[in-house]
């Protein structure tokens, strides 16, 4: 007997390959707006968003990098803008894999002036996210590294 799938299930199964930055899933739209410094990204987040950023083997206090709703998320974004990404960020790479049922695993590579270190840096992070009805309702980012670029020239 062959299992019956809905068109949405077939689409998700077909989207398990790496999805490019231009794929209109919520996580990509939000990160693209984050790069632009646009507050419009909040419109793509659910009111009951569950958000957290973790850092692999880093001693920084990142307890403030979490939110349980849009009001808290606004505060996190303001603090990131004022204390981490004071000169914004540039996406060097962004791709996701659809895991099914609204779940995505994203590899996010960015280049930015890191206020904490007072130098240009690059970072690769992994993000597990979930979206429902086009809005992000779960976000767990693991910052795997932050590398000082030193005297290397950063592409614009």
QUIQUI-V369379 format. One record per backbone hydrogen bond with DSSP energy under -1.0 kcal/mol. NH is the residue of the N-H (numbers start at 0). CO is the residue of the C=O. If there is no record, write none. Layout:
NH | CO
NH | CO
//
This chain:
9 | 5
10 | 6
11 | 7
12 | 8
13 | 9
14 | 10
18 | 95
22 | 19
24 | 22
28 | 24
29 | 25
30 | 26
31 | 27
32 | 28
33 | 29
34 | 30
35 | 31
37 | 32
40 | 37
41 | 38
42 | 39
43 | 40
44 | 41
45 | 135
48 | 45
49 | 136
50 | 66
51 | 138
52 | 64
53 | 140
55 | 142
64 | 61
65 | 63
66 | 50
69 | 46
72 | 68
73 | 69
74 | 70
75 | 71
76 | 72
77 | 73
78 | 74
79 | 75
80 | 76
81 | 77
82 | 78
83 | 79
84 | 79
87 | 84
89 | 110
91 | 108
92 | 108
94 | 106
95 | 18
96 | 104
97 | 14
98 | 102
102 | 99
103 | 128
104 | 96
105 | 126
106 | 94
107 | 124
108 | 92
109 | 122
110 | 89
111 | 120
113 | 118
114 | 83
117 | 113
118 | 113
120 | 111
121 | 146
122 | 109
124 | 107
125 | 141
126 | 105
127 | 139
128 | 103
129 | 137
130 | 101
131 | 134
134 | 131
135 | 43
136 | 129
137 | 129
138 | 49
139 | 127
140 | 51
141 | 125
142 | 53
143 | 123
146 | 121
148 | 119
151 | 148
//
